[in-house]
Amino acid sequence: MLGETVVGTNLEGRVPGIDWKKNGRTLVLAISTQCHFCQESTPFYRKLRGAVGSGLKTVAVLPQPVSTAQQYLEGAGVHVDQIKQVTMGDIGVRGTPTLFLVNGAGAVTKVWVGKLAPEQEEQVLTALGKG
């Protein structure tokens, strides 16, 4: 188990099947189908996809099986590039939802935890270059 993920934490090899180098910048959504804050955040996640366009990869990581996660995200209208099943403790997530911005070396450059207030959502969009 990893300590809590903070800026500078390297996720290289912690989420199987993600090529951080190839992705360049990646937004990781650490969410759960069982989390009401995640459900309340879905309008923002839908907005993110439209805001970031194709210049940024998005990956949803959930503790549930990928098929369950896929159904959940499709039902919520949230589109991501990849969906992975992970144990949250393995990537240093103590609570969902958590968003990470990860660079091409697999290092975390920004972290946002919990259901975001409107001003925090603006900070995310600004950090993604679309504020």
Secondary structure, 3 states (H helix, E strand, C coil): CCCCCCCCCECCCCCCCCCHHHHCCEEEEECCCCCHHHHHHHHHHHHHHHHHCCCCEEEEEECCCHHHHHHHHHHHCCCCCEEEECCHHHHCCCCCCEEEEECCCCEEEEEEECCCCHHHHHHHHHHCCCC
